[in-house]
Amino acid sequence: MHRSKRTIALAAVATVSLVAAGCGGGSEDSGNDGDTANASISVNGTQPEVGLVPGNTSETGGGNVIDHLWTGLITYPPGGGEPENAVAESIDTTDSQNYTVKIKKGTRFHDGTEVKAKNFVDAWNYTALATNGQQQSSFFSDIEGFTDVNPEDPDGEGPQKAPEPKVQTMSGLKVLDDYTFTIKLQAPFSIFKTKLGYSAYSPMPDVFFQQGPDTFGRNPIGNGPVKFVSWRDNVEIKLARFDDYALADKVKVKEVTVKLYQEDTAAYADLLAGNLDFMQQVPVVSLAGEKWKADLGDRALAIDIPVQQMITFPVYDARFKNPDLRRAISLAIDREEIASKVFFNTRKPATNWAAPGTPGTEAYTCTACAYNKDEAVALLRKAGGFSGKLVFLYNADASHKDWMEAVAQSVRNTLGIDAVAQGIATFDTFRQRINAHEMDGPYRAAWQGDYPDGENWIGPLYVKNAASNDGLYDNADVNRLYAEGTKAPNEDEAHAKFAEAIKIVDAEVPSMPIVAVSQQSGISSRLKPIKTDWVGVIDLSSVELK
């Protein structure tokens, strides 16, 4: 899953009152209490799937770090509200198809070079170009000339190869001068500006194009408030304050260590022992009886975030091509029971195809999410049954075992299928199998909003060849309605088309929303009150020692 955002607030500003009790610093060489400028803090994370390159990162292990290392054209303020300009001085349009972007002078990459218009245009063209194989390429499909640099594969994952790109750059991007560029979309799209705060639209320094993503991704150079220092696989990523950062969200602490945990219980133990300063999500086992609140006291944070836990079908597997079978399995899952007994009511049973409060999703009702034994049994019979073992897969290095086992048990009890839950050791291995389309059963997934609009809950997930359509779902009417929505002249008409597409998704069930997520976080006793961004990641600019 990946990150980042309106009509109503999607994420609460997390502010906490701290108690004096507690253990000491979150890392070595942390500085004296109160000496924020020389302080080091630590936050939890997971091993990134690939190198730290915005255009190639589609999961939060790497994505959360990238969001610290880079600053884009706009930002989404904590607590919701309209996007605010960041590197952009202005983004103007009169027709929702042609945009003029002016960027602020004097912002710099971590290597000291100035961020210029060409750094955005070159980065976007690189990510969009099919031969570069970047995971986030589809985010540029709105721009004129995208199909020339990223031709459609005629048979998806079949034996035919996609044609070679006709050109290397999109015709819809033009650099006018060092601080101005223009964007022309294939058609008017009123939501486009909202998307520009997502990390895929980040600028890249000249050195990226010299080194390539593999080398660069292990020693990245961003333009954000912190810079990269080092990376030890499965141990830690070290970051440091970028003193030449020119925008408002400057970081006050000197160093930040992202500790890469294989078990969230280990991270929680470090939090309680004073060896970790921020944990984004405490383990599920600590939610029972609100134990986490008793453990942390005033250091406990409850945060609303735009996240949904789901299970995705590998539609490329012949056993799961029948939509009646997929819907039967979904209707056999008692989400109410999972929310109450596994998550202790800290999550809500999914009733929608998007996170609660997402603008434009009022009509995204998930009828496939309502437990219905009779209909599930009838649909399974209509589909011809299911033979063999039905394996629900999850990554075992986070708190997914209990709820995935509850899903399997509910399906087993309702449909009589031999359903089991099976863990894959690490998220990295788990994602490698997903990306290689090697999953042999429905698998745990989640979606964290990239930007605050209903389009984000269909375009990247259920449209052919989209960045996060990992199960390879493909429906011609969904593709058509989505395309019509992106060409709509205003948001209301766009949202209406997306809602029509979601009705088809709801009938065919390429994935199964399970619960809407709220976040239970914790901080150390060293820190003053903090904020999180709209998706629950610590806002480093808010961090100060007591």
C-alpha positions as CSV (number, residue, x, y, z in Angstrom):
1,M,0.0,0.0,0.0
2,H,1.1,3.5,-0.4
3,R,0.5,7.0,0.9
4,S,-0.9,10.5,0.8
5,K,-5.4,13.7,1.4
6,R,-10.5,16.8,1.7
7,T,-14.0,17.9,1.7
8,I,-13.9,16.7,5.3
9,A,-10.8,16.0,7.4
10,L,-9.4,12.6,6.7
11,A,-6.7,12.5,9.4
12,A,-6.7,14.0,12.8
13,V,-3.8,16.1,14.1
14,A,-2.3,13.9,16.7
15,T,-1.3,16.0,19.7
16,V,-0.5,14.4,23.1
17,S,0.3,15.5,26.6
18,L,3.3,13.7,27.9
19,V,4.0,12.4,31.3
20,A,7.4,12.9,33.1
21,A,7.7,9.2,33.8
22,G,9.4,6.8,31.4
23,C,12.8,5.6,30.3
24,G,15.5,7.6,28.5
25,G,16.5,8.3,24.9
26,G,15.3,6.6,21.8
27,S,18.8,6.1,20.4
28,E,22.4,6.6,21.2
29,D,24.0,10.1,21.1
30,S,20.5,11.5,21.5
31,G,21.7,14.8,23.1
32,N,20.7,16.3,26.4
33,D,17.0,16.5,27.3
34,G,15.6,19.7,25.8
35,D,18.6,20.1,23.3
36,T,16.4,19.5,20.3
37,A,18.9,20.8,17.7
38,N,21.5,18.1,18.6
39,A,19.0,15.4,19.3
40,S,18.5,12.0,17.6
41,I,15.2,10.3,17.5
42,S,14.0,6.9,16.3
43,V,10.8,5.7,14.6
44,N,9.7,2.3,13.5
45,G,9.6,1.1,9.9
46,T,9.9,-2.0,7.7
47,Q,12.5,-3.0,5.1
48,P,11.6,-1.2,1.8
49,E,10.7,-3.5,-1.1
50,V,13.0,-1.7,-3.5
51,G,15.5,1.2,-3.6
52,L,14.3,4.6,-2.4
53,V,13.0,6.0,-5.7
54,P,9.7,7.8,-5.6
55,G,8.6,6.6,-9.1
56,N,9.3,3.0,-8.2
57,T,7.9,2.7,-4.7
58,S,4.4,1.5,-4.1
59,E,4.4,0.3,-0.5
60,T,4.7,2.1,2.8
61,G,8.0,0.6,4.0
62,G,9.9,2.6,1.5
63,G,7.1,5.2,0.9
64,N,7.2,6.6,4.4
65,V,10.9,7.2,4.2
66,I,10.5,8.8,0.7
67,D,7.9,11.2,2.1
68,H,10.6,12.4,4.6
69,L,13.3,12.7,1.9
70,W,11.3,14.5,-0.8
71,T,9.0,17.5,-1.0
72,G,6.6,17.8,-3.9
73,L,4.7,20.6,-5.6
74,I,1.9,20.6,-3.0
75,T,1.4,19.1,0.4
76,Y,-1.7,17.8,2.3
77,P,-2.0,19.6,5.7
78,P,-2.4,17.6,8.9
79,G,-6.0,17.5,9.9
80,G,-7.4,17.8,6.4
81,G,-8.2,20.8,4.4
82,E,-7.3,21.9,0.9
83,P,-3.8,21.1,-0.5
84,E,-1.2,23.8,0.1
85,N,1.7,24.8,-2.2
86,A,5.1,23.4,-1.2
87,V,7.8,23.6,-4.0
88,A,5.1,25.1,-6.2
89,E,4.7,28.9,-6.3
90,S,1.5,28.5,-8.2
91,I,-0.4,25.9,-10.3
92,D,-2.8,27.6,-12.6
93,T,-5.4,26.3,-15.1
94,T,-8.4,27.8,-16.8
95,D,-9.8,24.6,-18.4
96,S,-8.6,21.7,-16.2
97,Q,-6.6,20.4,-19.2
98,N,-3.7,22.9,-19.5
99,Y,-1.7,23.7,-16.4
100,T,1.1,26.2,-15.8
101,V,3.3,25.4,-12.9
102,K,5.7,27.9,-11.4
103,I,8.1,26.6,-8.7
104,K,9.8,28.5,-5.9
105,K,13.3,29.7,-6.5
106,G,16.1,28.6,-4.2
107,T,14.9,25.2,-3.1
108,R,17.7,22.6,-3.2
109,F,18.4,18.9,-3.5
110,H,20.6,17.4,-0.8
111,D,23.6,17.5,-3.1
112,G,23.3,21.3,-3.2
113,T,21.9,21.6,-6.7
114,E,18.9,23.8,-7.2
115,V,15.5,22.3,-7.9
116,K,14.4,23.4,-11.3
117,A,11.4,22.8,-13.6
118,K,13.3,20.3,-15.6
119,N,13.8,18.2,-12.5
120,F,10.1,17.6,-12.4
121,V,9.6,17.1,-16.1
122,D,12.6,14.8,-16.5
123,A,11.5,12.7,-13.5
124,W,7.9,12.4,-14.7
125,N,9.1,11.4,-18.2
126,Y,11.5,8.8,-16.7
127,T,8.8,7.2,-14.6
128,A,6.3,7.1,-17.4
129,L,8.6,5.5,-19.9
130,A,7.7,1.8,-20.2
131,T,11.3,0.6,-20.8
132,N,12.3,2.0,-17.4
133,G,10.0,-0.4,-15.6
134,Q,8.9,2.0,-12.8
135,Q,6.0,0.8,-10.7
136,Q,4.3,4.2,-10.5
137,S,4.2,4.8,-14.3
138,S,0.4,4.7,-14.5
139,F,0.1,7.9,-12.4
140,F,1.1,9.8,-15.5
141,S,-1.5,8.3,-17.7
142,D,-3.6,11.5,-17.6
143,I,-0.8,13.4,-19.4
144,E,-0.9,13.9,-23.2
145,G,1.6,11.6,-24.9
146,F,1.6,8.9,-22.2
147,T,0.5,6.2,-24.5
148,D,3.5,7.0,-26.8
149,V,6.0,6.4,-24.0
150,N,4.0,3.6,-22.4
151,P,2.2,1.6,-25.2
152,E,-0.5,-0.8,-24.0
153,D,0.4,-4.5,-23.8
154,P,-1.9,-6.2,-26.3
155,D,-2.5,-9.3,-24.2
156,G,-1.6,-8.2,-20.7
157,E,0.6,-10.9,-19.2
158,G,0.3,-13.0,-22.4
159,P,3.1,-14.0,-24.8
160,Q,2.9,-10.9,-26.9
161,K,5.1,-8.0,-26.0
162,A,4.0,-4.4,-25.8
163,P,5.3,-2.3,-28.7
164,E,8.4,-0.3,-28.1
165,P,7.7,3.3,-27.1
166,K,7.5,5.7,-30.1
167,V,9.3,8.5,-28.2
168,Q,11.1,9.0,-24.9
169,T,9.1,11.9,-23.5
170,M,5.5,12.9,-23.2
171,S,4.3,15.6,-25.5
172,G,2.2,17.1,-22.7
173,L,5.2,18.3,-20.7
174,K,7.1,21.4,-21.6
175,V,9.8,23.3,-19.8
176,L,9.4,27.1,-20.3
177,D,12.2,28.3,-18.2
178,D,14.2,27.3,-15.1
179,Y,11.2,27.8,-12.8
180,T,8.2,27.2,-15.1
181,F,6.7,24.2,-16.9
182,T,3.4,23.3,-18.4
183,I,1.3,20.2,-18.3
184,K,-1.3,19.3,-21.0
185,L,-3.6,16.4,-20.2
186,Q,-5.2,14.1,-22.7
187,A,-8.6,15.6,-21.7
188,P,-9.8,17.9,-18.9
189,F,-9.5,16.3,-15.5
190,S,-10.7,18.4,-12.6
191,I,-9.1,16.2,-10.0
192,F,-5.6,16.3,-11.4
193,K,-4.1,19.1,-9.3
194,T,-5.1,17.2,-6.1
195,K,-2.9,14.3,-7.2
196,L,0.3,16.4,-7.4
197,G,1.2,16.0,-3.7
198,Y,1.7,12.2,-4.2
199,S,5.4,11.1,-4.1
200,A,5.4,9.7,-7.7
201,Y,5.3,13.4,-8.8
202,S,8.5,14.2,-6.9
203,P,11.5,16.0,-8.7
204,M,14.7,14.1,-9.2
205,P,18.2,15.5,-9.3
206,D,20.4,15.2,-12.3
207,V,22.6,12.5,-10.7
208,F,19.6,10.2,-10.7
209,F,19.6,10.0,-14.5
210,Q,23.3,9.4,-14.5
211,Q,23.3,6.6,-11.9
212,G,19.9,4.9,-12.6
213,P,17.4,3.7,-10.0
214,D,19.3,0.7,-8.7
215,T,22.4,2.6,-7.6
216,F,20.6,5.8,-6.7
217,G,18.0,4.0,-4.7
218,R,20.6,2.8,-2.2
219,N,22.0,6.3,-1.7
220,P,19.1,8.6,-2.6
221,I,19.3,12.4,-2.9
222,G,16.0,14.1,-2.3
223,N,14.8,17.7,-1.7
224,G,13.0,17.2,1.6
225,P,13.6,18.4,5.2
226,V,15.9,15.4,6.0
227,K,18.6,13.8,3.9
228,F,19.8,10.2,3.6
229,V,22.8,9.0,5.6
230,S,22.9,5.2,5.5
231,W,20.9,2.0,5.1
232,R,21.6,-1.4,6.7
233,D,19.1,-3.9,5.3
234,N,16.5,-5.1,7.9
235,V,18.3,-3.0,10.6
236,E,17.9,0.7,10.1
237,I,17.9,3.7,7.7
238,K,19.6,6.8,9.1
239,L,18.5,10.3,8.1
240,A,19.8,13.7,9.1
241,R,18.4,17.3,9.1
242,F,18.9,19.1,5.8
243,D,20.1,22.5,7.1
244,D,19.7,24.2,3.7
245,Y,16.0,23.3,3.4
246,A,14.1,26.5,2.5
247,L,10.4,25.6,3.0
248,A,8.2,25.9,6.1
249,D,8.4,22.3,7.4
250,K,12.0,22.4,8.6
251,V,13.1,19.6,11.0
252,K,14.5,20.7,14.4
253,V,16.1,17.5,15.5
254,K,19.6,16.6,14.1
255,E,19.1,12.9,13.3
256,V,16.3,10.4,12.6
257,T,16.8,6.6,12.7
258,V,14.1,4.5,11.0
259,K,14.5,1.1,12.8
260,L,13.5,-1.7,10.4
261,Y,11.6,-4.3,12.5
262,Q,10.6,-7.8,11.5
263,E,8.1,-8.1,14.4
264,D,5.9,-5.3,15.6
265,T,6.0,-6.8,19.1
266,A,9.7,-6.1,19.1
267,A,9.1,-2.5,18.2
268,Y,6.5,-2.2,20.9
269,A,8.9,-3.6,23.5
270,D,11.4,-0.9,22.4
271,L,8.7,1.8,22.7
272,L,7.9,0.7,26.2
273,A,11.6,0.5,27.2
274,G,12.3,4.0,25.9
275,N,14.4,2.7,23.0
276,L,11.9,4.0,20.3
277,D,10.4,7.5,20.1
278,F,7.5,6.8,17.7
279,M,5.6,3.7,16.8
280,Q,3.0,4.2,14.1
281,Q,0.8,1.2,14.9
282,V,1.0,-0.7,18.1
283,P,0.5,-4.5,17.8
284,V,-3.0,-5.9,17.7
285,V,-2.4,-8.0,20.8
286,S,-1.9,-4.8,22.8
287,L,-5.4,-3.5,21.8
288,A,-7.3,-6.1,24.0
289,G,-8.9,-4.4,26.9
290,E,-7.1,-1.2,25.8
291,K,-3.9,-2.5,27.2
292,W,-1.9,-0.1,25.0
293,K,-3.5,2.9,26.7
294,A,-2.7,1.5,30.1
295,D,0.9,0.9,28.9
296,L,1.4,4.3,27.4
297,G,-0.9,6.6,29.3
298,D,-0.8,10.1,27.9
299,R,1.7,8.9,25.3
300,A,-1.0,7.0,23.4
301,L,-2.3,8.5,20.2
302,A,-5.6,7.5,18.5
303,I,-5.6,8.8,14.9
304,D,-8.1,8.6,12.0
305,I,-6.4,7.6,8.8
306,P,-7.5,6.9,5.2
307,V,-6.6,3.2,5.3
308,Q,-8.5,0.0,4.5
309,Q,-7.5,-3.6,5.1
310,M,-8.5,-5.9,2.3
311,I,-7.8,-9.2,0.7
312,T,-7.0,-9.4,-3.0
313,F,-7.7,-12.2,-5.3
314,P,-5.0,-13.3,-7.8
315,V,-7.4,-13.1,-10.7
316,Y,-4.6,-14.4,-12.9
317,D,-5.0,-17.8,-11.2
318,A,-7.7,-19.8,-13.1
319,R,-9.3,-21.0,-9.8
320,F,-10.3,-17.4,-9.0
321,K,-11.5,-16.1,-12.4
322,N,-15.2,-16.8,-11.6
323,P,-16.7,-13.6,-10.0
324,D,-19.5,-15.7,-8.4
325,L,-16.8,-17.7,-6.5
326,R,-15.1,-14.5,-5.4
327,R,-18.4,-12.9,-4.2
328,A,-19.3,-16.1,-2.4
329,I,-16.1,-16.0,-0.4
330,S,-16.5,-12.3,0.4
331,L,-20.1,-12.8,1.6
332,A,-18.9,-15.7,3.8
333,I,-16.7,-13.4,5.9
334,D,-18.2,-12.0,9.1
335,R,-16.5,-8.6,9.3
336,E,-18.5,-7.5,12.3
337,E,-17.1,-10.4,14.3
338,I,-13.6,-9.8,13.1
339,A,-13.8,-6.1,14.0
340,S,-15.1,-6.8,17.5
341,K,-13.2,-9.9,18.5
342,V,-9.9,-9.5,16.7
343,F,-9.5,-5.8,16.6
344,F,-11.5,-5.0,19.8
345,N,-13.6,-2.4,17.9
346,T,-10.6,-0.3,17.1
347,R,-11.4,-0.9,13.4
348,K,-14.8,-0.7,11.7
349,P,-16.2,-3.4,9.4
350,A,-15.9,-2.3,5.8
351,T,-19.1,-1.1,4.2
352,N,-17.6,0.9,1.4
353,W,-14.9,0.5,-1.3
354,A,-13.0,3.4,0.1
355,A,-11.9,4.7,3.5
356,P,-14.6,6.5,5.5
357,G,-14.8,10.2,4.7
358,T,-13.0,10.0,1.3
359,P,-14.5,12.8,-0.9
360,G,-16.6,11.5,-3.8
361,T,-17.2,8.0,-2.4
362,E,-20.7,8.3,-1.0
363,A,-22.0,5.9,-3.7
364,Y,-19.2,3.3,-3.2
365,T,-21.3,1.0,-1.1
366,C,-19.8,-2.5,-0.7
367,T,-22.7,-4.9,-0.9
368,A,-20.2,-7.7,-1.1
369,C,-19.0,-6.8,2.4
370,A,-22.2,-7.8,4.2
371,Y,-22.2,-11.3,5.7
372,N,-24.8,-13.4,4.1
373,K,-24.5,-17.2,4.5
374,D,-27.5,-18.2,2.3
375,E,-26.3,-16.1,-0.7
376,A,-22.7,-17.2,-0.2
377,V,-23.7,-20.8,-0.3
378,A,-25.9,-20.3,-3.4
379,L,-23.2,-18.4,-5.3
380,L,-20.6,-21.1,-4.4
381,R,-23.0,-23.7,-5.8
382,K,-23.6,-21.6,-8.9
383,A,-19.8,-21.3,-9.4
384,G,-19.4,-25.1,-9.3
385,G,-17.9,-25.2,-5.8
386,F,-14.2,-25.1,-4.9
387,S,-11.9,-28.1,-4.6
388,G,-8.7,-28.4,-2.7
389,K,-7.3,-26.1,0.0
390,L,-8.1,-22.4,-0.1
391,V,-5.0,-20.6,1.3
392,F,-5.2,-17.0,2.6
393,L,-1.7,-15.5,2.5
394,Y,-0.3,-12.8,4.7
395,N,3.1,-11.4,5.7
396,A,4.1,-12.8,9.1
397,D,6.3,-9.9,10.2
398,A,3.3,-7.7,11.3
399,S,0.0,-8.3,13.2
400,H,-2.0,-10.1,10.5
401,K,-2.1,-13.7,11.8
402,D,-5.2,-13.4,14.0
403,W,-7.4,-11.6,11.6
404,M,-6.4,-13.6,8.6
405,E,-7.1,-16.8,10.5
406,A,-10.4,-15.4,11.5
407,V,-11.2,-14.8,7.8
408,A,-10.2,-18.3,6.9
409,Q,-12.3,-19.8,9.8
410,S,-15.4,-17.7,8.8
411,V,-15.1,-19.0,5.2
412,R,-14.5,-22.5,6.3
413,N,-17.5,-22.5,8.7
414,T,-19.9,-20.8,6.2
415,L,-19.0,-22.6,3.0
416,G,-17.4,-25.8,4.1
417,I,-14.2,-25.0,2.1
418,D,-10.9,-26.2,3.5
419,A,-9.7,-22.7,4.1
420,V,-6.5,-21.9,6.0
421,A,-4.3,-18.8,6.7
422,Q,-0.6,-19.1,5.9
423,G,2.1,-16.6,6.7
424,I,5.1,-15.6,4.5
425,A,8.1,-14.7,6.6
426,T,8.7,-11.1,5.6
427,F,6.9,-8.2,3.8
428,D,9.8,-8.0,1.3
429,T,9.4,-11.6,0.2
430,F,5.6,-11.2,0.3
431,R,5.7,-8.2,-2.1
432,Q,8.2,-10.0,-4.4
433,R,5.7,-12.8,-4.9
434,I,2.9,-10.3,-5.4
435,N,4.8,-8.4,-8.0
436,A,5.8,-11.6,-9.8
437,H,2.2,-12.6,-9.9
438,E,3.0,-15.8,-8.0
439,M,0.4,-15.8,-5.3
440,D,-1.6,-19.0,-5.2
441,G,-4.4,-17.8,-3.0
442,P,-6.2,-14.6,-1.8
443,Y,-3.7,-12.4,0.0
444,R,-3.6,-9.7,2.6
445,A,-3.5,-6.2,1.1
446,A,-4.3,-2.7,2.2
447,W,-4.7,0.7,0.6
448,Q,-3.6,4.0,2.1
449,G,-4.8,7.0,0.2
450,D,-2.3,8.6,-2.0
451,Y,-4.5,11.7,-2.3
452,P,-7.9,12.6,-1.0
453,D,-10.3,11.7,-3.7
454,G,-12.5,8.8,-4.7
455,E,-10.6,8.4,-7.9
456,N,-7.7,7.1,-5.9
457,W,-9.7,4.1,-4.7
458,I,-10.4,2.9,-8.2
459,G,-7.8,4.2,-10.7
460,P,-4.7,2.6,-9.1
461,L,-6.5,-0.5,-7.9
462,Y,-9.0,-1.8,-10.5
463,V,-8.2,-0.3,-13.9
464,K,-6.2,-2.4,-16.3
465,N,-2.4,-2.0,-16.0
466,A,-2.8,0.3,-13.0
467,A,0.1,0.7,-10.6
468,S,-1.4,-1.3,-7.8
469,N,-3.8,-3.7,-9.7
470,D,-1.6,-6.6,-8.4
471,G,-4.3,-9.2,-9.0
472,L,-4.5,-8.3,-12.7
473,Y,-8.3,-7.6,-12.6
474,D,-9.5,-6.4,-16.0
475,N,-13.1,-5.4,-16.9
476,A,-13.7,-3.4,-20.1
477,D,-16.6,-1.5,-18.7
478,V,-14.7,-0.5,-15.5
479,N,-11.8,0.7,-17.8
480,R,-14.2,2.6,-20.0
481,L,-16.1,4.3,-17.1
482,Y,-12.9,5.2,-15.4
483,A,-11.6,6.8,-18.6
484,E,-14.8,8.7,-19.0
485,G,-14.6,9.9,-15.4
486,T,-11.1,11.2,-15.9
487,K,-12.3,13.2,-18.9
488,A,-15.2,14.7,-17.1
489,P,-15.2,18.5,-16.9
490,N,-16.0,18.8,-13.2
491,E,-15.6,16.7,-10.0
492,D,-19.3,15.8,-9.7
493,E,-19.4,14.3,-13.1
494,A,-16.1,12.5,-12.6
495,H,-17.3,11.1,-9.3
496,A,-20.5,9.9,-10.9
497,K,-18.6,7.9,-13.5
498,F,-16.3,6.4,-10.9
499,A,-19.3,5.3,-8.8
500,E,-20.7,3.5,-11.9
501,A,-17.4,1.7,-12.2
502,I,-17.4,0.7,-8.5
503,K,-20.8,-0.9,-8.9
504,I,-19.2,-3.4,-11.4
505,V,-16.2,-3.9,-9.0
506,D,-18.7,-4.6,-6.2
507,A,-20.5,-7.2,-8.3
508,E,-17.2,-8.9,-9.4
509,V,-15.2,-8.6,-6.2
510,P,-11.6,-8.5,-7.4
511,S,-10.7,-7.8,-3.8
512,M,-12.5,-7.9,-0.5
513,P,-12.6,-4.9,1.9
514,I,-12.4,-6.2,5.4
515,V,-12.0,-3.3,7.9
516,A,-11.6,0.4,7.9
517,V,-8.5,1.2,9.9
518,S,-7.8,3.8,12.6
519,Q,-4.3,4.1,13.9
520,Q,-3.1,3.5,17.5
521,S,0.3,5.0,17.9
522,G,2.7,5.7,20.8
523,I,5.6,8.1,21.5
524,S,8.4,8.2,24.1
525,S,8.4,10.4,27.2
526,R,11.3,12.4,25.7
527,L,9.1,14.3,23.3
528,K,6.9,17.3,23.4
529,P,3.4,17.0,21.8
530,I,3.8,16.0,18.1
531,K,1.7,15.9,15.0
532,T,1.2,13.3,12.3
533,D,0.5,13.9,8.7
534,W,-2.8,13.0,7.1
535,V,-2.0,9.3,6.8
536,G,-0.6,8.9,10.3
537,V,3.2,9.2,9.6
538,I,5.1,11.3,12.1
539,D,5.5,14.9,11.1
540,L,9.2,15.3,11.7
541,S,8.9,19.1,11.7
542,S,6.8,19.0,14.8
543,V,9.3,17.0,16.9
544,E,11.0,18.6,19.8
545,L,12.5,17.3,23.0
546,K,10.9,18.2,26.3
